[in-house]
Amino acid sequence: MKKILLWLLVLTMCVSMLVSFSLVGCKKTEVAATTAAAETTAAAAETTAAAETTAKEVSLEGKTIYYISWADYTPEMLDLFKEQTGITLNYQQFGGGEYNEAVRTRVAGGADLDVVAIRAEMRKEFFNDDMMVDLTGQPVLERVKDLSAGTSPDGKIYGIPIGGFVEAVWYNKDIFAKNNLSVPKNWEEFNDVCKKLKEAGITPLVEPFKDVWPCWYVGIGPLQRIYENDPKIVQKLDSGEVKWTDPIWVDALKEVESFIAKGYFAPESTGLAYTPAKQAFNDGKAAMTICGTWNARNDTHGKDLRIGGFDLGLFPMPYNLPGEELKGIRVQGVVTGIAQQSKNKEAGMKFLEWITDPNGGAPIYHNTNGHPSNFKGFETDLGDFTGIIKEAQELPGVETLRDDLFTLVNSSLYTVLSEMYIGTKTAEEAAKALQDAQDKAMAEK
Amino acid sequence: MDKNKQKFLLYLIILPAFLIFLIFFIAPFISGLFISFTSWSGFNEIKFAGFKNFIEFFTNKNAYSALGRTLWLTFIIVIFQNITALFFAVILERKIKGKDLFKVIFFVPTMLSSIVVGYMWSFIFDPMNGLFNKLFTFFNLSELAKINLLGNPKLALYTIIFTLLWQYTGYTMVIYIAGLSNVPPELNEAGYIDGTNNWQNFKYITFPMIAPAVTINILISVIGALKLFDQIYVMTGGGPGRTTESLTLLIYKEGFGASRLGFGTASSTILFILVLIISLILLTYLRRREIY
């Protein structure tokens, strides 16, 4: 009897071990299988005659697609999609810092996932044929104004950028007028405005540093300028030609350190999350808040910044030195593509067509999120915000450096800036920590 | 039915539960152990890395700082949670009016989700519009109103500890009350006849008699504090900087945030071993002083 039980135990252990190892090991096989399936699907799609389209649309009815994004949605949006396409949209929204982890977990676990929004810092990891469906040549792309954020370095298009933004400073025009301050056009003038506000007893800036990613704004001026001076800096860092510990970075971080030391940010910032920080600005507790034009939401859906109470203004983030041209620091919109692991790629494509269609989902999506449009023949109604952000949106643009840097060092970038802000890391220590983070990330990849 | 057949039947009955346990607990543990010896991002090819992840844990300043912080947090929680709970238990064991109501009041926070508790205290501690801020402002205590409890690097960890004590003291208290109710009143009475005071009675009679409750409470609070994640994640996310980053939060950030599943899992394995060793030592020590 004991022998039988012993054998039974051994057998069960073996089964459980096999299950565990196969769970780990099957991921690659799955990816390979889905890649092959995707290639077949893509090839089939290319040769499909236009006459078959109607039949296909009929076959998509009753299907469910799984969409993960950080963008907002409403039940009406889901209903409209179902009504117009017959496809059910299972929308999974993750906000804040959890988004990247949520997507990675779903991909690694082989969960149901068809349409996926890709953050800029995820591009390097996701923009390849193993992870995403190549959209190059698809008719839906003709509706999009600017595809650069959805394009990989080898020219393939893996996502459609819905909306496009600029890093900016929202300011209280009443406070500026009362203190005879004019809109700064460069980094020096911006520092001068902050100094005058502080001397007048007014908190110049309030930021949600509790959310960590906004800690980028303590370094935005000096760090973004490096990119402006050397557009290849990220590739150089990536290849090891330039190190974080090189003088170019250490000097910039020292400038960040001295900017922090001036105490222009509200001391409460470290304890404030996103919405309370914007609320503090709305309540007139600080003269400015650095963020982006994504805060421009119309009154119906507005939850960040409020029009009313004081005269609200916006100027593009003046990171440039005097004499240098001020450009709008561009931040990509919600780049949306189809996951390679999708079991319903055609239905996923239908969603992309629908979301870009001015007669389909484009109006309801944009009005929900308040994103300036990136689609031809459609402009988002941002109410009073339209005029406020217009000038910044139309400036000649430069890509934001933060997304590319995040790709190299992951969340360490924001954590290190946060540590610098509270004084637990010097510029030199910060540079070393970033180099360590990059070395580890490279070793893993 | 002969004994062998009866035994076989019993094993057969527990087999489904045993299988579920193996597949959902033992199998993930074994695969986790395997991953901890690899450098795997979750997507790339799995490469065997030997003890690299484990060595890195003890040479990485952030990792051993998180370990030290977790141990310090555990130490404070265990001490204060047990002392406070025992204090309340002793008071509520006496014949006082409304003691049942107080028991309920103290126990209610335990029933709340830790995420809810985290968010609730975050709102209360909001330095600009929180309840504390409004309350102190109302009473013209502007200096107190300005205190940024969750945003101050020196105060944030202790603020989290305060909320944990608020949530879990009631649970510990209930176990102590159960222990105290098992102490025969005659023993205390005999003590009083022999001339002992309240403190001496507690020290020499009550406390040794509730040793089993002390064992279980200390074990529960130690294990709970070592594995703490939810409240820290919600209230500070490990910040400001890394000043409240516990070992579990580091594991999450490295494993998922930085896509370093190998290192994250190795850190989890270290945490598991740590919990196991500390629990075994405590159990051995505390069991010795129990009176039956």
Interface residues (C-beta under 8 A of the other chain):
Chain A: M1 I4 L5 L8 T12 M13 V15 S16 M17 V19 S20 F21 L23 V24 G25 K27 K28 V31 G97 N100 E101 R104 T105 V107 A108 E125 D130 M131 F209 K210 D211 V212 A266 P267 E268 S269 T270 G271 L272 A273 P276 Q279 A280 D283 K285 N410 S411 S412 T415 S418 E419 Y421 I422 T424 K425 A437 K440 A441 A443 E444 K445
Chain B: N4 K7 F8 Y11 L15 F18 L19 L22 I23 I26 A27 P28 I30 S31 F34 I35 S39 W40 S41 G42 F43 N44 E45 I46 S122 F125 D126 P127 M128 N129 K146 N148 L149 L150 G151 N152 P153 T236 G237 G239 P240 G241 R242 T243 Y252 K253 F256 G257 A258 S259 R260 L261 G262 F263
